[in-house]
């Protein structure tokens, strides 16, 4: 099960925080801060998987005894770094980390198709589309769709996509955007 999906910029400002398990707000805030610090300090050559910090071990939803862990206890951080954004998923041990990397890839590619070369400002000004895209892929912490075309079609049918010209933005506005998340030609 996926317990949370987080998106941060390089400065640690959250652009998306979606929790699928109930946590106190104070625990969520500490967890968000701790996870960003862990992920941002890793070298680019390091793997994209981390054990979850022990912060959740003291919450009531955690396992009752350390010798009998529950399968629904959050235990793994999986992340990808694209240009100016970190896409992070917190999951249980039952989820495949490689499948989560693929899920992050599909999420970013769907956003790229919806926004035509997505950038951080698209996520800020069109958060409805960001949430609708995630909602097409994950419901209640369970992955329901991974087909890129189906996800994009579902979001477009909801009418949640706004073009840059509708919100007064363009890629050349000079607002510090360096050309999207690098998903265009030559990305790989």
Secondary structure, 3 states (H helix, E strand, C coil): CEEEEEEEECCCCEEEEEECCCCCHHHHHHHHHHHHHHHHCCCCCCCCEEECCHHHHHCCCCCCCCCCCCCCCEEEEEEEEECCEEEEEEEECCCCHHHHHHHHHHHHHHHHHHHCCCCHHHHHHCHHHHHHHHHHHEECCEECCCCHHHHHHHHHHHCCCCCHHHHCCCCCCCCCCCCCCCCCCCCC
